[in-house]
Amino acid sequence: MRFVMTVFLLTAAAVIGIIVLEPVSSDYRRQSADEKLLKQKLARLRDENTELKKEIYRMKNDPFYLEKYARDAFGLARSNEYIYKFD
């Protein structure tokens, strides 16, 4: 009888423990997934920031790049040039 009571109490304690700890566990898994996504986003933003810094440096220090950028982005031309656009 004592053995049956001990097994019952241990089983009840295990069930109560699972019931109490399950929300904590699922919250932890959700937060871990969120952390992973945020780390990936941070890595992408760092890469993008590095590329933008390179572009800024080139615009400040490379007149040929700046001219190409102005032509491509804004359709600018020199005074003796004509721009033809085709479909």
C-alpha positions in Angstrom: 0.0 0.0 0.0 2.8 2.4 0.8 4.4 1.7 -2.6 1.2 2.5 -4.4 0.8 5.7 -2.5 4.4 6.7 -3.3 3.9 6.0 -7.0 0.7 8.0 -7.0 2.3 11.0 -5.3 5.3 10.9 -7.7 3.0 10.7 -10.7 0.8 13.5 -9.4 3.9 15.6 -8.7 5.2 15.0 -12.2 1.8 15.9 -13.8 1.6 19.1 -11.7 5.2 19.9 -12.7 4.4 19.5 -16.4 1.3 21.6 -16.1 3.2 24.4 -14.3 6.3 24.3 -16.5 4.7 23.8 -19.9 3.7 27.5 -20.4 7.3 28.5 -19.4 8.7 26.0 -21.8 6.6 27.1 -24.8 7.3 30.8 -24.0 11.0 30.0 -24.0 10.7 28.3 -27.4 8.8 31.2 -28.8 11.4 33.7 -27.5 14.3 31.6 -28.8 12.7 31.6 -32.3 12.2 35.4 -32.0 15.8 35.8 -31.0 17.0 33.8 -34.0 14.9 35.9 -36.4 16.2 39.1 -34.8 19.8 37.9 -35.1 19.2 37.2 -38.8 17.7 40.6 -39.3 20.6 42.2 -37.5 23.1 40.4 -39.7 21.2 41.6 -42.8 21.1 45.1 -41.6 24.8 45.1 -40.8 25.6 43.9 -44.3 23.4 46.5 -45.8 25.0 49.2 -43.6 28.5 48.1 -44.8 27.4 48.3 -48.4 25.9 51.8 -47.8 29.1 53.0 -46.2 31.1 51.7 -49.2 28.7 53.5 -51.5 29.0 56.8 -49.5 32.8 56.5 -49.5 32.8 56.0 -53.3 30.5 58.9 -53.8 32.8 61.2 -51.8 36.1 60.0 -53.3 35.4 58.6 -56.8 34.2 61.3 -59.2 33.6 58.7 -62.0 31.4 56.6 -59.7 29.5 59.8 -58.7 29.0 60.7 -62.3 27.8 57.2 -63.2 25.4 57.2 -60.2 24.0 60.6 -61.3 23.5 59.4 -64.8 21.8 56.1 -63.8 19.7 57.4 -60.9 18.6 60.7 -62.2 19.1 60.5 -66.0 21.5 63.4 -65.9 23.7 64.2 -68.9 26.5 66.6 -69.8 25.6 69.8 -71.6 26.7 68.4 -75.0 24.9 65.1 -74.6 21.5 63.9 -75.5 19.6 61.0 -73.8 17.6 58.6 -75.8 15.2 56.3 -74.0 13.9 53.2 -75.7 11.1 50.9 -74.6 
